[in-house]
Amino acid sequence: MLLLQGGANEVNPVMAALIYRSVAMFAALKMGMTGLGVLLMVFLARYRFMRLMRVEWALYGVLFAYVSLVCYEFWIIKSPVDLPIL
């Protein structure tokens, strides 16, 4: 929310439409979708995705991407200079 107030844009069109209607619904849906996706992947961790790789490795990839995104967002918030927000 801090980034959105600072001029960032929500790139997901569904969530972008929702943010201006209800911030509480936006936050609940965003956390709910993330939580359900993670629970589904944890439940299916031993299965193979398209017979190529185990879902467990996709879960690690999503975790790495999410942690990287959160670190980048913290870096933007803490940055002393005005950086363009992508």
C-alpha positions, 0 to 999 in steps of 0.5 A: 500500500505504501508503494501504491500511495507513492506512485507505483502501479498494480500490474494485475488488472483485476487487482488494479480495478479492485484497489480503488473500490475496496482496500480491505477486499483488495488485501483479503483477496491478495492474501487469500489467492497467495495462501491458496496457491501455496497450500495447493502447491504444498499439497501437490509437492510430490507430484510432477508438473507436465512430467518434467519436474516435481511441484516441490521445485516450482514451490521453491521457485515461487518462494525465491521469486516472492522473497526477491520481490519483497526485498526489492519493495523494501529497497524501494521504500527505504531508498533515499533517492527517488527511483522510478517505480516499475 
